[in-house]
């Protein structure tokens, strides 16, 4: 498992750079995203809906590339999750969504087309092509207490975190006695590699095989519990800007670190943002789903996306189309998460799941995107 965990961790780093720091930072929604507002102004087509950072243009179902060819049963599992915490106007429709969970694909498709309307998502200027990246949940090893080879702490939220914004930076946490005094006793796990700890913080959640003080081991999830409110900075971008590497993938960064071990701390400090964690159970049922996203529901591999809630409200079904060298996607997904760098009208981060295959996709996916919101009539 140790060797496997190291491979997965390296893949996690690749994903971080491929998305240029766009992976989500999980956070509970502080307030529900507002429903789109119908507009009839001359600035938008008739029947269009407007959001803070997007315009939705009504279109016939025939405009959606690949519509009718998806396995809707897989999407329905994610849709049922969104119905655990529905926002208006989905509250009235979720009972029908639940009943159709045992329906066949034809019944589900017919219900969507009769009860809902498709809208092409575009920016205020009318641009309907954006960017798709991906993220995943790393699988790592850690220790409950400091142990030989496991000395890198992961912290729970420190007291007074909400009162001081921004909180101490990564460098200040490592060097200032004041910060270290506040963090004393707040470590909830210890990792072997500070770079792998950075990966976990960027991804926002991880599946952890935790070595206990008595020598036993058990699986847990370390989930997002807050940040120090410092800006996120890509360590790959830091290297590129200084002309230190030409390959800013994580294998390239690992190679540079192997040749420059004395600069590892400098590399880490170039990203001042730190994520704090809380421990969650990971039983057999919970292990089938991902961590909770910003909507407050568990993410579904291949069916959950992170979006800009100013463009797409949480819980919205989205027809996602993205052709590219890594994968070709034409499928129904649910907007259930967000991220610090997921901004703009046509922008999504695709939750690939966990493990080496998901990590490989997350590390490479960066391709054009089109999105259609599916909304009640």
C-alpha positions in Angstrom: 0.0 0.0 0.0 2.9 2.4 0.7 4.2 2.2 -2.8 0.7 2.5 -4.2 0.0 5.5 -2.1 3.1 7.2 -3.3 2.1 6.6 -6.9 -1.3 8.1 -6.3 0.1 11.0 -4.5 2.4 11.8 -7.4 -0.6 11.7 -9.7 -2.4 14.1 -7.4 0.4 16.6 -7.9 0.1 16.2 -11.7 -3.6 17.1 -11.4 -2.9 20.2 -9.5 -0.7 21.7 -12.2 -2.8 20.5 -15.1 -5.7 22.5 -13.7 -3.4 25.5 -13.0 -4.5 25.6 -9.4 -8.2 25.4 -10.3 -9.0 22.4 -8.1 -11.8 23.1 -5.7 -11.5 24.0 -2.1 -14.5 22.3 -0.5 -16.6 24.6 1.6 -20.2 24.5 2.8 -22.5 26.9 1.0 -22.8 30.0 3.1 -26.1 31.0 1.4 -28.1 29.4 -1.4 -27.3 30.4 -4.9 -30.2 32.4 -6.3 -32.3 31.0 -9.0 -31.9 32.5 -12.5 -34.0 35.5 -13.3 -36.1 35.6 -16.5 -35.3 38.6 -18.6 -37.0 40.1 -21.6 -34.6 43.0 -22.1 -33.2 43.8 -25.5 -29.8 42.8 -24.3 -30.8 39.1 -24.1 -32.8 36.8 -26.3 -36.5 36.3 -25.5 -37.0 33.8 -22.7 -33.3 34.0 -21.6 -32.5 33.6 -17.9 -29.8 35.6 -16.3 -27.4 34.8 -13.5 -24.7 37.1 -12.0 -22.0 35.8 -14.3 -23.9 34.1 -17.2 -26.8 34.2 -19.5 -28.9 31.2 -20.3 -30.5 31.0 -23.7 -33.3 28.5 -24.3 -32.7 26.0 -27.0 -34.4 22.8 -28.3 -33.2 19.5 -27.1 -31.9 18.7 -30.6 -29.1 21.4 -30.1 -27.4 19.3 -27.3 -24.7 17.2 -28.9 -25.2 13.5 -28.0 -28.5 14.1 -26.2 -30.3 10.9 -25.7 -27.2 8.7 -25.8 -26.2 9.0 -22.1 -26.6 6.4 -19.4 -29.0 8.5 -17.3 -29.1 5.9 -14.5 -25.6 7.0 -13.5 -26.6 10.6 -13.5 -29.7 9.9 -11.4 -27.6 8.7 -8.5 -26.0 12.2 -8.4 -29.3 13.8 -8.9 -30.7 12.0 -5.9 -27.8 13.4 -3.8 -28.7 16.9 -4.9 -32.3 16.2 -3.8 -31.0 15.7 -0.3 -30.5 19.5 -0.1 -32.6 20.9 -2.9 -32.8 24.6 -3.7 -35.9 26.2 -5.2 -37.5 25.3 -7.6 -36.2 21.8 -7.3 -37.9 21.1 -4.0 -41.2 20.6 -5.8 -39.7 18.3 -8.5 -37.5 16.1 -6.3 -40.3 13.7 -5.4 -40.6 13.0 -9.1 -36.9 12.6 -9.4 -36.9 10.0 -6.6 -39.8 8.1 -8.2 -38.0 7.9 -11.5 -34.9 6.4 -9.9 -36.4 3.0 -10.6 -37.6 4.0 -14.1 -35.9 3.1 -17.3 -33.8 5.4 -19.4 -36.7 6.1 -21.8 -39.0 7.2 -19.0 -36.3 9.3 -17.5 -35.5 11.0 -20.8 -39.2 11.6 -21.5 -39.7 13.2 -18.1 -36.7 15.5 -18.5 -38.0 16.7 -21.9 -41.5 17.3 -20.7 -40.9 18.9 -17.4 -37.6 20.8 -18.0 -36.0 23.2 -20.5 -32.5 23.2 -21.8 -30.5 26.5 -21.8 -27.2 27.2 -23.5 -24.9 28.8 -20.9 -22.9 31.8 -22.2 -21.1 34.8 -20.9 -22.6 38.3 -21.0 -20.7 38.8 -24.3 -22.3 35.7 -25.7 -19.2 33.4 -25.5 -20.4 29.8 -25.0 -17.1 27.9 -25.0 -15.0 27.7 -21.8 -12.6 25.4 -20.0 -12.9 22.0 -18.4 -10.4 20.7 -15.9 -10.6 17.9 -13.3 -9.9 17.0 -9.7 -9.9 13.8 -7.6 -9.5 12.5 -4.1 -6.0 11.3 -3.3 -5.4 8.0 -1.4 -2.6 8.5 1.2 -1.0 7.1 4.3 -0.7 9.0 7.5 -0.1 8.5 11.2 -2.3 9.6 14.1 0.8 10.6 16.1 4.3 11.7 15.1 6.3 8.6 14.1 9.6 7.9 12.2 9.0 8.9 8.6 5.7 10.6 9.5 6.5 14.1 10.8 4.6 16.5 8.6 1.5 17.8 10.5 -2.0 18.3 9.1 -4.0 20.6 11.2 -7.6 21.1 12.3 -9.0 24.6 12.3 -7.2 26.7 14.9 -9.1 28.7 17.4 -9.8 32.3 16.3 -9.5 31.4 12.6 -12.7 33.3 11.7 -11.7 36.4 13.6 -8.4 36.9 11.8 -8.6 37.2 8.0 -6.3 36.4 6.4 -4.7 34.1 9.0 -1.0 33.3 9.1 0.6 32.3 5.8 2.2 28.9 5.2 5.6 30.4 5.9 4.4 32.2 9.0 2.9 29.0 10.3 6.3 27.3 9.9 8.4 30.1 11.4 6.5 32.4 13.8 6.3 31.4 17.5 2.9 33.1 17.7 1.4 30.9 15.0 3.1 27.8 16.3 1.7 28.4 19.8 -1.9 28.6 18.4 -1.4 25.4 16.4 0.1 23.4 19.3 -2.1 20.3 19.8 -4.2 21.0 16.7 -2.5 18.4 14.5 -5.0 15.6 13.5 -2.6 13.5 11.4 1.1 13.4 10.2 2.2 12.7 6.7 5.6 11.5 5.4 6.2 14.2 2.7 5.4 17.9 2.9 4.9 18.0 -0.9 2.2 15.3 -0.6 0.7 17.3 2.2 0.5 20.2 -0.2 -1.3 18.0 -2.7 -3.9 17.0 -0.2 -4.5 20.6 0.7 -5.0 21.6 -2.9 -7.4 18.7 -3.6 -9.3 19.6 -0.4 -10.0 16.0 0.7 -8.3 12.6 0.9 -8.8 9.0 1.7 -6.3 8.1 4.4 -5.1 4.9 5.8 -4.4 6.1 9.3 -1.9 4.4 11.6 -3.2 4.6 15.2 -1.1 5.1 18.3 -1.6 1.4 19.2 -0.2 0.2 15.8 -3.6 -0.6 14.3 -4.8 1.0 11.0 -8.1 2.2 9.8 -9.5 4.1 6.8 -10.8 7.7 7.4 -11.5 10.7 5.2 -9.8 14.0 5.9 -12.3 16.6 4.6 -12.0 20.4 4.1 -12.7 22.4 7.3 -11.4 25.9 6.3 -8.4 27.8 5.0 -6.1 30.5 6.3 -7.8 32.8 3.7 -4.5 33.5 2.0 -4.4 33.6 -1.9 -3.7 30.3 -3.7 -0.4 30.4 -5.7 0.6 27.6 -8.1 4.0 26.2 -7.3 4.4 25.2 -10.9 3.7 28.8 -12.0 6.3 29.9 -9.5 8.9 27.7 -11.1 8.0 28.7 -14.6 8.1 32.4 -13.8 11.7 32.1 -12.6 12.7 30.0 -15.6 13.6 27.1 -13.4 11.7 24.5 -15.4 10.1 24.1 -18.8 8.0 21.1 -17.7 5.6 22.4 -15.0 3.8 19.1 -14.6 4.2 17.5 -11.3 6.7 14.8 -12.6 8.7 17.8 -13.8 8.5 19.5 -10.4 9.5 16.2 -8.7 12.5 16.0 -11.0 13.5 19.6 -10.2 13.1 18.9 -6.4 15.3 15.8 -6.7 18.0 18.1 -8.2 17.4 21.0 -5.8 16.4 19.5 -2.4 17.6 22.5 -0.6 14.9 24.6 -2.2 11.9 22.5 -1.2 10.9 24.8 1.6 11.1 27.8 -0.7 8.9 26.0 -3.2 6.3 25.2 -0.6 6.3 28.8 0.8 5.6 30.2 -2.6 1.9 29.0 -2.0 0.7 30.8 1.1 -2.6 29.1 1.3 -3.1 26.3 3.8 -6.2 24.1 4.1 -7.4 22.8 7.5 -9.1 19.4 7.8 -11.6 17.5 9.9 -11.8 13.8 10.2 -14.8 11.9 8.8 -15.7 8.2 8.8 -15.3 6.2 5.7 -17.4 3.1 6.0 -18.4 0.8 3.2 -21.4 2.9 2.1 -19.5 6.2 2.4 -16.6 4.9 0.4 -18.8 4.6 -2.7 -19.1 8.4 -2.9 -16.7 11.2 -2.8 -16.4 14.0 -0.2 -19.1 16.5 0.4 -19.0 19.4 -2.1 -20.2 23.0 -1.6 -23.8 22.0 -2.0 -23.4 19.9 1.1 -23.9 16.5 -0.6 -21.5 13.7 -1.4 -19.9 13.9 -4.8 -20.4 11.2 -7.4 -17.4 10.2 -9.6 -18.0 11.2 -13.2 -21.3 12.9 -12.4 -20.4 15.8 -10.2 -18.8 19.1 -11.3 -17.5 22.2 -9.5 -18.9 25.4 -11.0 -19.0 29.1 -10.4 -22.2 29.5 -8.4 -22.6 32.9 -9.9 -23.1 31.2 -13.2 -24.8 27.9 -12.3 -26.7 27.4 -9.0 -25.9 24.3 -6.9 -28.0 21.3 -7.7 -28.5 22.3 -11.4 -28.4 19.4 -13.9 -25.9 20.3 -16.7 -25.4 18.7 -20.1 -21.6 18.8 -20.4 -19.8 18.5 -23.8 -16.1 18.5 -24.0 -14.1 16.9 -26.8 -10.4 16.6 -26.4 -7.3 14.3 -26.4 -7.8 13.0 -22.9 -11.5 12.1 -23.1 -14.6 12.9 -25.0 -17.6 13.8 -22.8 -21.2 14.2 -23.6 -23.1 13.5 -20.4 -25.5 14.7 -17.7 -23.7 16.0 -14.6 -24.8 17.9 -11.5 -23.4 21.2 -10.2 -22.5 20.2 -6.7 -19.2 21.9 -5.8 -17.1 25.0 -6.3 -13.5 26.0 -6.1 -11.4 29.1 -5.5 -10.3 29.3 -9.1 -13.5 28.0 -10.8 -14.8 31.3 -12.0 -16.7 32.4 -15.1 -19.8 31.6 -17.1 -18.6 28.4 -18.9 -16.2 26.8 -16.4 -16.3 23.5 -14.7 -14.0 21.1 -12.8 -14.9 17.5 -13.3 -14.8 15.1 -10.3 -13.0 12.1 -11.5 -13.2 10.0 -8.3 -10.2 8.5 -6.5 -7.3 6.2 -7.2 -4.7 6.0 -9.9 -7.0 6.2 -13.0 -8.9 9.2 -11.6 -5.6 10.9 -10.7 -4.2 10.3 -14.2 -7.3 11.9 -15.8 -7.3 14.8 -13.3 -3.7 15.4 -14.1 -4.2 15.7 -17.8 -7.6 17.1 -18.4 -7.7 20.6 -19.8 -9.8 21.0 -22.8 -12.7 23.1 -24.3 -16.1 23.0 -22.7 -19.7 23.7 -23.5 -22.5 23.6 -21.0 -26.3 23.5 -21.1 -28.3 24.1 -17.9 -31.4 22.0 -17.5 -34.0 23.9 -15.6 -37.8 23.6 -14.7 -40.2 25.1 -17.2 
